[in-house]
Amino acid sequence: MISIVIPAKDEVGNIGPLMKEICQAFEGLTEFEILVVDDGSQDDTFGEVMRTAVEKQCDAKAIRHEHSTGQSTAISTGILHARGKYIVTLDADGQNDPADIPAMLALLPRIHAEHFCIAGYRKNRKDTAWKRFQSRFANKVRDTLLHDGVPDTGCGLKLFPRETFLRLPYFDHMHRYIPALVRRMGGEIFISVVNHRDRQVGVSKYTAWNRVWVGIVDIMGVMWLGRRAKVAKVVRSETSWRD
């Protein structure tokens, strides 16, 4: 089973159409579930999830936080409630295209690593020139310092084993550093070019200002974790059985 985890805050106008697109993308493909974590919305995002689930007759769960705790915590909540072996994350604003998920799933038979992350790459972003410049600069700085090999860590569309995520260190904003954290534990990173669309309803929760300062602190923290990582390779294991 594939578990699609979507953190959402005040996305009542976007979450229904997004869920319908997910159902269409997975039709006849594989068993899946949708988990939407309503991170303290002031609108009826939670209710819209359940109405859409009934309309589409899909396996969906809505989980609501009492107060907003941030995207990383919402993702973590969803994954803890997920039943699937593999997790797909995507943003609730509709800018990630669910039609890209089958291509990511098609990579799975070629991956033999126990721990890995398939990261989406929004090669042709539908943003202003200023926002694209900020993103390119931030990604360049991050990759120079962390060497995670990911051209677009801000893309919400990612696929990884549930067990991999549960072994990662948790901290606020960690969702942006999943590839670096997976690489830290000896895992492999794969890139999948994905579509990027304009937001149709609502406004972004992020600005350049509220990203830059936390980004600096977060990168320093991930570097600290990376320097202290130890990856053990077991070469021999025996068990002595006694009646």
C-alpha positions as CSV (number, residue, x, y, z in Angstrom):
1,M,0.0,0.0,0.0
2,I,1.1,3.6,-0.7
3,S,0.2,6.2,1.9
4,I,-0.2,9.8,0.5
5,V,0.5,12.2,3.4
6,I,-0.7,15.8,2.9
7,P,-0.1,18.6,5.5
8,A,-2.8,21.2,5.1
9,K,-3.6,24.6,6.7
10,D,-6.5,26.7,5.4
11,E,-6.7,24.8,2.1
12,V,-10.5,24.2,1.9
13,G,-10.5,25.4,-1.7
14,N,-7.6,23.2,-2.9
15,I,-7.8,20.0,-0.9
16,G,-10.9,18.6,-2.6
17,P,-9.7,18.9,-6.2
18,L,-6.3,17.6,-5.1
19,M,-7.8,14.5,-3.6
20,K,-9.8,13.9,-6.8
21,E,-6.6,14.2,-8.9
22,I,-4.8,11.7,-6.6
23,C,-7.7,9.2,-7.0
24,Q,-7.5,9.6,-10.8
25,A,-3.7,9.2,-10.8
26,F,-3.9,5.9,-8.8
27,E,-6.9,4.5,-10.7
28,G,-6.0,0.9,-11.5
29,L,-2.4,1.4,-10.3
30,T,-2.1,0.1,-6.8
31,E,-3.7,0.2,-3.4
32,F,-3.4,3.6,-1.6
33,E,-4.7,5.7,1.2
34,I,-4.8,9.5,1.6
35,L,-4.0,11.1,5.0
36,V,-4.6,14.8,5.3
37,V,-3.3,16.4,8.5
38,D,-5.3,19.6,9.1
39,D,-2.7,21.7,11.0
40,G,-5.0,24.0,13.0
41,S,-7.0,25.4,10.0
42,Q,-9.4,28.3,10.5
43,D,-11.5,27.1,7.6
44,D,-13.3,23.8,6.9
45,T,-10.4,21.9,5.4
46,F,-11.1,18.9,7.7
47,G,-14.8,18.7,6.6
48,E,-13.8,19.1,2.9
49,V,-11.5,16.1,3.2
50,M,-14.3,13.9,4.5
51,R,-16.8,15.2,2.0
52,T,-14.4,14.4,-0.9
53,A,-13.6,11.0,0.5
54,V,-17.3,10.1,0.6
55,E,-17.9,11.5,-2.9
56,K,-14.9,9.6,-4.4
57,Q,-15.4,6.5,-2.2
58,C,-11.6,6.5,-1.5
59,D,-9.7,5.3,1.5
60,A,-9.0,8.6,3.3
61,K,-8.4,9.9,6.8
62,A,-8.5,13.4,8.1
63,I,-6.5,14.2,11.2
64,R,-6.7,17.6,12.9
65,H,-4.2,19.3,15.1
66,E,-5.7,21.5,17.9
67,H,-3.2,24.2,17.1
68,S,-0.8,24.8,14.1
69,T,2.5,23.1,14.7
70,G,4.1,23.5,11.3
71,Q,4.5,21.4,8.2
72,S,7.2,19.0,9.5
73,T,5.1,18.1,12.5
74,A,2.0,17.6,10.3
75,I,3.9,15.3,8.0
76,S,5.2,13.4,11.0
77,T,1.7,13.0,12.4
78,G,0.4,11.7,9.1
79,I,3.2,9.2,8.7
80,L,2.7,7.9,12.2
81,H,-0.9,7.1,11.3
82,A,-0.1,5.7,7.9
83,R,-0.4,2.0,7.0
84,G,1.6,1.9,3.8
85,K,5.1,0.6,3.3
86,Y,5.9,3.6,1.2
87,I,5.1,7.3,1.9
88,V,4.4,10.0,-0.7
89,T,4.3,13.5,0.5
90,L,2.9,16.5,-1.4
91,D,1.7,20.0,-0.6
92,A,-2.0,20.8,-0.2
93,D,-2.0,23.9,-2.3
94,G,-2.3,22.0,-5.6
95,Q,1.0,23.1,-7.0
96,N,2.4,19.6,-6.9
97,D,0.8,17.4,-9.6
98,P,-0.4,13.9,-8.5
99,A,0.0,12.8,-12.1
100,D,3.8,12.7,-11.4
101,I,3.4,10.1,-8.7
102,P,3.2,7.0,-11.0
103,A,6.5,7.9,-12.6
104,M,8.1,8.0,-9.1
105,L,6.5,4.6,-8.2
106,A,7.9,3.2,-11.5
107,L,11.4,3.8,-10.1
108,L,10.9,1.4,-7.1
109,P,11.8,-1.9,-8.9
110,R,15.2,-0.4,-9.7
111,I,16.0,0.6,-6.1
112,H,17.7,-2.0,-4.0
113,A,18.7,0.2,-1.1
114,E,16.9,-0.3,2.2
115,H,16.7,3.4,2.8
116,F,16.2,5.9,0.1
117,C,14.3,9.0,-1.0
118,I,12.9,9.9,-4.4
119,A,12.8,13.7,-4.5
120,G,10.8,15.7,-6.9
121,Y,12.5,18.4,-9.0
122,R,10.4,21.3,-10.3
123,K,12.6,22.0,-13.3
124,N,10.2,24.5,-14.8
125,R,8.8,26.4,-11.8
126,K,5.6,28.6,-12.1
127,D,6.9,31.4,-9.9
128,T,8.1,34.9,-10.3
129,A,11.6,35.6,-11.5
130,W,12.5,36.9,-8.0
131,K,11.2,33.8,-6.3
132,R,13.0,31.5,-8.7
133,F,16.2,33.4,-8.0
134,Q,15.7,33.1,-4.2
135,S,15.1,29.3,-4.6
136,R,18.2,28.8,-6.9
137,F,20.4,30.7,-4.4
138,A,19.0,28.8,-1.4
139,N,19.4,25.4,-3.1
140,K,23.0,26.3,-4.1
141,V,24.0,27.3,-0.6
142,R,22.3,24.2,0.9
143,D,23.9,21.7,-1.5
144,T,27.3,23.3,-1.1
145,L,27.1,22.8,2.7
146,L,25.2,19.6,2.9
147,H,26.1,17.8,-0.4
148,D,22.7,16.2,-0.6
149,G,22.7,16.2,-4.4
150,V,19.1,17.5,-4.6
151,P,18.5,20.5,-7.0
152,D,15.1,21.4,-5.4
153,T,14.7,20.4,-1.7
154,G,11.7,22.7,-1.4
155,C,9.6,20.5,-3.6
156,G,6.9,18.8,-1.4
157,L,6.6,15.8,-3.7
158,K,8.8,13.0,-2.3
159,L,8.6,9.2,-1.9
160,F,10.4,7.2,0.7
161,P,9.8,4.1,2.9
162,R,7.9,4.7,6.0
163,E,10.5,2.9,8.0
164,T,13.2,5.2,6.7
165,F,11.3,8.3,7.9
166,L,10.8,6.8,11.3
167,R,14.5,6.4,11.8
168,L,15.3,10.1,10.9
169,P,15.9,12.6,13.7
170,Y,12.9,14.9,14.1
171,F,13.0,18.7,14.4
172,D,10.9,21.6,13.1
173,H,11.4,22.2,9.4
174,M,13.1,18.8,8.9
175,H,10.8,18.0,6.0
176,R,13.1,20.2,3.8
177,Y,16.1,18.2,4.7
178,I,14.8,14.6,4.3
179,P,17.2,13.8,1.4
180,A,20.2,15.1,3.4
181,L,19.1,13.1,6.5
182,V,18.5,10.0,4.4
183,R,22.0,10.3,2.9
184,R,23.4,10.8,6.4
185,M,22.1,7.3,7.4
186,G,23.7,5.7,4.3
187,G,20.6,5.9,2.1
188,E,20.4,6.7,-1.6
189,I,18.8,9.7,-3.3
190,F,17.0,9.7,-6.6
191,I,15.6,12.6,-8.6
192,S,12.4,12.7,-10.5
193,V,11.5,15.7,-12.7
194,V,7.9,16.8,-11.8
195,N,5.4,19.4,-12.9
196,H,4.8,22.6,-11.1
197,R,1.5,24.5,-11.2
198,D,0.1,27.8,-10.1
199,R,-1.8,28.0,-6.8
200,Q,-5.5,28.4,-7.7
201,V,-6.9,29.4,-4.3
202,G,-5.5,31.0,-1.2
203,V,-2.0,32.4,-0.5
204,S,1.3,30.9,0.4
205,K,2.2,30.4,4.0
206,Y,5.9,31.1,3.3
207,T,7.9,34.3,2.4
208,A,11.5,34.8,1.7
209,W,11.9,36.5,5.0
210,N,10.4,33.7,7.2
211,R,12.5,31.1,5.3
212,V,15.9,32.6,5.3
213,W,16.7,32.8,9.0
214,V,15.3,29.4,10.0
215,G,17.1,28.0,6.9
216,I,20.5,29.1,8.2
217,V,19.9,27.6,11.6
218,D,18.5,24.4,10.1
219,I,21.4,23.9,7.8
220,M,23.9,24.4,10.6
221,G,21.9,21.8,12.6
222,V,21.9,19.2,9.8
223,M,25.6,19.8,9.3
224,W,26.1,19.0,13.0
225,L,24.1,15.8,12.7
226,G,26.0,14.8,9.6
227,R,29.4,15.2,11.2
228,R,28.2,12.9,14.1
229,A,26.6,10.2,12.0
230,K,27.9,6.7,12.2
231,V,26.7,4.1,9.7
232,A,27.3,0.5,10.8
233,K,27.7,-2.2,8.2
234,V,27.0,-5.6,9.7
235,V,29.3,-8.3,8.2
236,R,28.4,-11.2,10.5
237,S,25.6,-12.2,12.8
238,E,25.0,-15.6,14.5
239,T,22.3,-16.9,16.8
240,S,22.7,-19.7,19.2
241,W,19.5,-21.7,19.7
242,R,18.9,-23.8,22.8
243,D,16.0,-26.2,23.4
